[in-house]
Amino acid sequence: MKNPNSKLERAKKKLTARWQGADIPGSAPRFQLSLFSKDVFTYFAFPILCIVGFKSCELLIHKVRAHHESTTSDSTSEQENYNSPQSQIISFVNSHPRSRYYGIARRSPGTLVKVRLLNVVDTYANAPVDVEIIDSGLGKNLIGSTILGTASGEDAYRRVNIEFNMVRRANNPGSAIPIKARALSLDGTLGLAAQKKDGFFARSALDAESSGDNMAQSKIGNSGTLDGMIARALASGLLQEFGSDNRSEQNHSQLLTLKPMTEFYVELTSYFPASGGAE
């Protein structure tokens, strides 16, 4: 059995009496929703609304203050920039122009790049030389490009010296880049070891023919008759013509030559790319 004098029962009776009322004077009291709603609003809804309103006002004030500080800082900065002695001329020139050697790394003198000979080189005078770059000594972007130069022979040492002056890019055949470089053998010596145009026996045969022509001319008769003079003139003309062809073949056999697919090094003798532009 519940104790009617307990705190809980007394609180229930108090709240029941608080929320009850007569609809008309003299009628029995009953639960009034309006009284209950009034207490809920007074003790619960109103405090919560006050807290929410306070926090909203505090957040709004913080935003207004931050915007004001930002505006003040921008105004101060603009005023300082206006008062500073700076040029007001607008420059439309790109401060970092694109390099005309875009994608090509700069290399210093002494850099080695391995190449492969593309053409036959015969050292008549200054023979043209075309080589293909086969490693990344000048950068990966130039692998497969062609280096152009001229070759000259040294008969006494049977070596061919090559000077290079231009690089033709594989991905842009319409442009060329100046270069200063020279050829080195794979062992690092200057120039390339070359072979004679003809072999040893062929050169020996040509030398023997030349000696035979000289001997034949010396043995032509000195007869003073008309027939002897005619025979001597014809023989002399034939021997001279044959000797001229023989000397040409002999000179041709002494040429130094390099065969295609020969591999060697190209050494830079100046900075690459140079300060000048691509042609």
Secondary structure, 3 states (H helix, E strand, C coil): CCCCCCHHHHHHHHHHHHHEECCCCCCCCEECHHHHHHHHHHHHHHHHHHHHHHHHHHHHHHHHHHHHHHHHHHHHHHHHHHHCCCCCCCCCCCCCCCCCCCCCCCECCCCEEEEEECCCEECCCCEEEEEEECCCCCCHHHCCCEEEEEEEEECCCCEEEEEEEEEECCCCCCCEEEEEEEEECCCCCEEEECEECCCHHHHHHHHHHHHHHHHHHHCCCCCCCHHHHHHHHHHHHHHHHHHHHHHHHHHHHCCEEECCCCEEEEEECCCECCCCCCC
